[in-house]
Amino acid sequence: MHQLILGGARSGKSRLAETLAVDTALPVIYVATSQPQDGEMNARVALHRQRRPAHWGLIEEPIELARVLREHAAADRCLLVDCLTLWLTNLLMLEDPQRLALERDQLLETLATLPGDGHTACRADVSDPAAVEALVASVAEEMGGPIDILVNNAGVTRDNLLMRMSEEEWDTVINTNLKGAFNFTKALTRPFIKQRSGRIINIASVIGLIGNAGQSNYAASKAALIGFTKSVAKELAPRGITANAIAPGFIETDMTAALDDKVRESIIGNVPLGRFGSPDDIAHAAVFLAMEPSGYITGQVLTVDGGMVM
């Protein structure tokens, strides 16, 4: 099985990938692409090392990812690559366009030859409508059949106080979190209408419901995403298409793991269930909304937050 886990920085991608790797019950090799350049990155790497099972294998390779995959991929082994973003950043820092193109092309070629059951990893700038249209067409062709489920999960943060927030920080968050969902939903609307079915699941946030100081751009993007979801649900319901949003609360991620005990206690004090959620809590909610038993649910916001927002 090939799985690509997407999300913003410190969104819990690594923890979810590690959980899935454990669930395979296969020997695991962890492929680390990071090159720690400062104290913060060193701390994050140390946290990841402490969290990983001691019996896992480890390969550290910041550049030649395709080679590592070719040499170590096997049907009876799980390779966990953490992460593609750092790998790409390392290549960009070389300032060598030819090397970048070479490693990129080799990786794409290698992915197509890896053992697995047909999952495909694709890439696109979600804020670019043309790139999204091309990706949707490519995935449909690769699958040889209709696309049934869309989960808009791409998201970033650029936190800052409003008076200090730059236009770039605002635009980056809006273009990724909101425009990205618009682009993918629009690209799949016609196919969904044609087949008279489809599930659209947008990952919002409780911050879009209650706001948060220092996150006006993020709150605006998630609040708008919720409004977008409800409007899409009304437009497409007559064609048998549902659209819902999930609003996660505080989830156990690399970012929340870095919080000191006093801050964690303060946050948990506002969560009736008395704990942070896990990435699996969000995944299970998405699976439910994608399944047949949820077919009579549309235009709703499912808060997965331990009761923080009622």
C-alpha positions, 0 to 999 in steps of 0.5 A, a space after each residue: 500500500 502506498 499512502 501520502 499524508 498531507 497537512 501543514 507544518 506540525 499538523 500531526 502528519 508524522 505521528 499519523 504515519 508512524 501509527 499507520 506503519 505500526 498497524 502494518 505489522 511489518 518491519 519498518 525502516 524510517 527514512 529521514 530527510 531532515 538536515 537540522 540547521 537550528 535548535 528548533 529543528 534539532 529539538 523536533 528531530 530529537 522528539 521524533 527519535 524518542 517517539 519511534 520504536 527502538 527496533 525500527 531501522 533508520 536511513 538518513 538521506 536528505 537528497 537521493 530519496 529515489 535511490 533509497 526507495 529503489 534499494 530498500 522497498 519490498 512487499 514485506 517491509 514498510 518504508 516511512 519517509 519523513 518528509 517530502 517537504 524537507 526533501 524538496 527544501 534540501 534540493 532547492 537549497 542546492 540552487 541546482 535546477 538540473 539536480 532538482 529536475 533529476 531527483 524529482 523525475 527519478 522519484 516519480 519514476 520510482 514511485 510507479 515501480 514500488 510494490 503495493 496495491 495501486 495507490 498513487 502519490 501526486 503533487 500539485 499547487 492547490 492554489 493553482 486552478 490549472 494544476 488542480 484540473 490537471 491533477 484531477 484528470 490524471 487521477 481519474 485516468 490512473 484509476 480508470 473510473 470515477 472519483 467518489 470522495 474528495 477530502 480537502 485537507 491541505 492547510 497551513 498557518 502563518 500566525 501573527 498579530 493583525 497589526 504585524 501580519 503581512 499581506 503575504 502571510 494573509 494570502 498564503 493561508 487563504 490561498 491554501 486553506 480556502 482557495 485550494 478547497 474551492 479549486 478541487 471542489 470545482 474541478 470535481 463538481 462536473 464529474 460528481 454531477 454526471 455520476 449523480 454521487 460524490 462525497 465532499 469532506 472539508 477539514 475546517 477547525 474550531 478556530 473557524 467557529 470561535 476565532 483565536 488571537 494571532 490567527 485572524 488569517 487562519 480563522 478567516 480561512 476556516 470560517 469561510 470554508 465552513 460557509 463554502 461547505 454549506 453553500 456547496 451542500 445546498 447547490 449539489 444536494 439535488 444531484 445526490 452529492 453531499 458536502 460536510 466539514 469536520 472542525 478539529 479541536 486541539 489534536 496531539 501533534 508535534 506542535 502541541 507536544 512542544 507545549 509546556 505543561 502549564 499551557 497544556 493544562 490550561 487548554 485541557 481545562 477547557 475541554 470537557 473530555 479532559 484530553 487532546 484528540 488524536 489524528 485517528 479521531 479526525 480520520 474516523 470522522 472523515 471515514 464516517 462521512 465518506 461511508 454509505 450510512 452518512 448518506 442523509 447528512 449534508 451541510 453539517 459541521 462535525 466538531 471533533 473537539 472533546 466538547 470544547 465548542 458546544 
